[in-house]
Amino acid sequence: MPRVLPFQGVRYNPARIPDITGSPRRLRHDPARRAGCLYGRDPHNVVRLILGRQEENGRPVDRYANAAGCYRRWRSEGILTQDAAPSIYLYREDYTWPGASTSGSA
């Protein structure tokens, strides 16, 4: 039997980022879309943490080091905050494909 344990999640601080609708939950691995749309949409878009650029100004960069620095900066600036108490987080995703639609939660 699996054990489900609560944890203290790190989430956007609603006092600093009241609307996260500009940050899609699922991101396509399309570099042109990331560069052209998601990076420019919001300076606090989650794409900067999970699908960082591999080059900037034509030069290769360490996307993992950039993501770590961004995460630390957002934590210190209060953009991301850790919940005070351990919790269990509900996740729901609705999706469609040709000829069918479904929704599920995990």
ZADO-1210 file (C-alpha; in nm, 4 decimals, padded with zeros to 6 digits):
<atoms>
<atom x="00.0000" y="00.0000" z="00.0000" code="MET" pos="1"/>
<atom x="00.1525" y="00.3368" z="-00.1000" code="PRO" pos="2"/>
<atom x="00.1915" y="00.6003" z="00.1692" code="ARG" pos="3"/>
<atom x="00.0729" y="00.9494" z="00.0872" code="VAL" pos="4"/>
<atom x="00.2451" y="01.2106" z="00.2998" code="LEU" pos="5"/>
<atom x="00.1821" y="01.5853" z="00.3174" code="PRO" pos="6"/>
<atom x="00.4633" y="01.8281" z="00.2397" code="PHE" pos="7"/>
<atom x="00.5201" y="02.2036" z="00.2514" code="GLN" pos="8"/>
<atom x="00.4812" y="02.3114" z="-00.1085" code="GLY" pos="9"/>
<atom x="00.6422" y="02.6135" z="-00.2691" code="VAL" pos="10"/>
<atom x="00.3920" y="02.8197" z="-00.4664" code="ARG" pos="11"/>
<atom x="00.3460" y="03.1623" z="-00.6184" code="TYR" pos="12"/>
<atom x="00.2719" y="03.4230" z="-00.3530" code="ASN" pos="13"/>
<atom x="-00.0763" y="03.5562" z="-00.4421" code="PRO" pos="14"/>
<atom x="00.0100" y="03.8922" z="-00.2838" code="ALA" pos="15"/>
<atom x="00.2939" y="03.9337" z="-00.5368" code="ARG" pos="16"/>
<atom x="00.1583" y="03.7337" z="-00.8344" code="ILE" pos="17"/>
<atom x="-00.2224" y="03.7512" z="-00.8141" code="PRO" pos="18"/>
<atom x="-00.2900" y="03.6017" z="-01.1587" code="ASP" pos="19"/>
<atom x="-00.0903" y="03.3054" z="-01.2900" code="ILE" pos="20"/>
<atom x="-00.3123" y="03.2384" z="-01.5898" code="THR" pos="21"/>
<atom x="-00.0306" y="03.3564" z="-01.8168" code="GLY" pos="22"/>
<atom x="00.1806" y="03.0613" z="-01.7019" code="SER" pos="23"/>
<atom x="00.0499" y="02.7424" z="-01.8569" code="PRO" pos="24"/>
<atom x="00.0689" y="02.4278" z="-01.6467" code="ARG" pos="25"/>
<atom x="00.1945" y="02.2148" z="-01.9341" code="ARG" pos="26"/>
<atom x="00.4600" y="02.3423" z="-02.1714" code="LEU" pos="27"/>
<atom x="00.5408" y="02.2129" z="-02.5149" code="ARG" pos="28"/>
<atom x="00.9054" y="02.1473" z="-02.5855" code="HIS" pos="29"/>
<atom x="00.9053" y="02.3920" z="-02.8735" code="ASP" pos="30"/>
<atom x="01.2016" y="02.6338" z="-02.8409" code="PRO" pos="31"/>
<atom x="01.0461" y="02.8921" z="-03.0728" code="ALA" pos="32"/>
<atom x="00.7260" y="02.9048" z="-02.8658" code="ARG" pos="33"/>
<atom x="00.9203" y="02.9334" z="-02.5390" code="ARG" pos="34"/>
<atom x="01.1425" y="03.2111" z="-02.6715" code="ALA" pos="35"/>
<atom x="00.8753" y="03.3988" z="-02.8609" code="GLY" pos="36"/>
<atom x="00.5828" y="03.3693" z="-02.6253" code="CYS" pos="37"/>
<atom x="00.6369" y="03.2370" z="-02.2758" code="LEU" pos="38"/>
<atom x="00.9562" y="03.4234" z="-02.1825" code="TYR" pos="39"/>
<atom x="00.8109" y="03.7516" z="-02.2990" code="GLY" pos="40"/>
<atom x="00.4692" y="03.7014" z="-02.1442" code="ARG" pos="41"/>
<atom x="00.5713" y="03.7437" z="-01.7808" code="ASP" pos="42"/>
<atom x="00.9090" y="03.7803" z="-01.6047" code="PRO" pos="43"/>
<atom x="00.7884" y="03.5294" z="-01.3447" code="HIS" pos="44"/>
<atom x="00.6698" y="03.2622" z="-01.5870" code="ASN" pos="45"/>
<atom x="00.7463" y="02.9098" z="-01.4673" code="VAL" pos="46"/>
<atom x="00.9173" y="02.8380" z="-01.8004" code="VAL" pos="47"/>
<atom x="01.2232" y="03.0138" z="-01.6580" code="ARG" pos="48"/>
<atom x="01.2519" y="02.7396" z="-01.3958" code="LEU" pos="49"/>
<atom x="01.1649" y="02.4245" z="-01.5862" code="ILE" pos="50"/>
<atom x="01.2592" y="02.4845" z="-01.9502" code="LEU" pos="51"/>
<atom x="01.5370" y="02.7406" z="-01.9381" code="GLY" pos="52"/>
<atom x="01.7042" y="02.8806" z="-02.2442" code="ARG" pos="53"/>
<atom x="02.0200" y="02.7084" z="-02.3578" code="GLN" pos="54"/>
<atom x="02.1653" y="03.0249" z="-02.5030" code="GLU" pos="55"/>
<atom x="02.1321" y="03.3977" z="-02.4497" code="GLU" pos="56"/>
<atom x="02.2595" y="03.6651" z="-02.6868" code="ASN" pos="57"/>
<atom x="02.3947" y="03.3891" z="-02.9113" code="GLY" pos="58"/>
<atom x="02.6104" y="03.2367" z="-02.6365" code="ARG" pos="59"/>
<atom x="02.5560" y="02.9016" z="-02.4631" code="PRO" pos="60"/>
<atom x="02.4490" y="02.9233" z="-02.0994" code="VAL" pos="61"/>
<atom x="02.4017" y="02.6731" z="-01.8181" code="ASP" pos="62"/>
<atom x="02.0225" y="02.6582" z="-01.8060" code="ARG" pos="63"/>
<atom x="02.0256" y="02.4651" z="-01.4774" code="TYR" pos="64"/>
<atom x="02.2432" y="02.7266" z="-01.3047" code="ALA" pos="65"/>
<atom x="02.0145" y="02.9986" z="-01.4437" code="ASN" pos="66"/>
<atom x="01.7053" y="02.8162" z="-01.3154" code="ALA" pos="67"/>
<atom x="01.8617" y="02.7692" z="-00.9707" code="ALA" pos="68"/>
<atom x="01.9546" y="03.1373" z="-00.9537" code="GLY" pos="69"/>
<atom x="01.6068" y="03.2382" z="-01.0653" code="CYS" pos="70"/>
<atom x="01.4470" y="03.0104" z="-00.8042" code="TYR" pos="71"/>
<atom x="01.6654" y="03.1516" z="-00.5242" code="ARG" pos="72"/>
<atom x="01.5930" y="03.5085" z="-00.6385" code="ARG" pos="73"/>
<atom x="01.2159" y="03.4502" z="-00.6519" code="TRP" pos="74"/>
<atom x="01.2260" y="03.2941" z="-00.3055" code="ARG" pos="75"/>
<atom x="01.4247" y="03.5848" z="-00.1590" code="SER" pos="76"/>
<atom x="01.1973" y="03.8411" z="-00.3300" code="GLU" pos="77"/>
<atom x="00.8831" y="03.6692" z="-00.2005" code="GLY" pos="78"/>
<atom x="00.7593" y="03.5728" z="-00.5486" code="ILE" pos="79"/>
<atom x="00.7575" y="03.2082" z="-00.4391" code="LEU" pos="80"/>
<atom x="00.6741" y="03.1186" z="-00.0807" code="THR" pos="81"/>
<atom x="00.6651" y="02.7940" z="00.1101" code="GLN" pos="82"/>
<atom x="00.3378" y="02.6946" z="00.2718" code="ASP" pos="83"/>
<atom x="00.3417" y="02.7195" z="00.6505" code="ALA" pos="84"/>
<atom x="00.2033" y="02.3723" z="00.7113" code="ALA" pos="85"/>
<atom x="00.2387" y="02.0408" z="00.5311" code="PRO" pos="86"/>
<atom x="-00.0509" y="01.9752" z="00.2953" code="SER" pos="87"/>
<atom x="-00.1730" y="01.7345" z="00.0324" code="ILE" pos="88"/>
<atom x="-00.2240" y="01.9130" z="-00.2998" code="TYR" pos="89"/>
<atom x="-00.4981" y="01.8208" z="-00.5431" code="LEU" pos="90"/>
<atom x="-00.4070" y="01.8317" z="-00.9096" code="TYR" pos="91"/>
<atom x="-00.6657" y="01.8228" z="-01.1863" code="ARG" pos="92"/>
<atom x="-00.6110" y="01.8290" z="-01.5573" code="GLU" pos="93"/>
<atom x="-00.8690" y="01.8420" z="-01.8358" code="ASP" pos="94"/>
<atom x="-00.7617" y="01.7432" z="-02.1826" code="TYR" pos="95"/>
<atom x="-00.9012" y="01.6551" z="-02.5226" code="THR" pos="96"/>
<atom x="-00.7887" y="01.4574" z="-02.8211" code="TRP" pos="97"/>
<atom x="-00.9595" y="01.3919" z="-03.1524" code="PRO" pos="98"/>
<atom x="-01.3039" y="01.2489" z="-03.0894" code="GLY" pos="99"/>
<atom x="-01.2928" y="01.2465" z="-02.7091" code="ALA" pos="100"/>
<atom x="-01.2681" y="01.4634" z="-02.4015" code="SER" pos="101"/>
<atom x="-01.1901" y="01.3704" z="-02.0448" code="THR" pos="102"/>
<atom x="-01.0962" y="01.5172" z="-01.7134" code="SER" pos="103"/>
<atom x="-00.9130" y="01.3592" z="-01.4300" code="GLY" pos="104"/>
<atom x="-00.7538" y="01.4367" z="-01.1013" code="SER" pos="105"/>
<atom x="-00.4627" y="01.2929" z="-00.9161" code="ALA" pos="106"/>
</atoms>
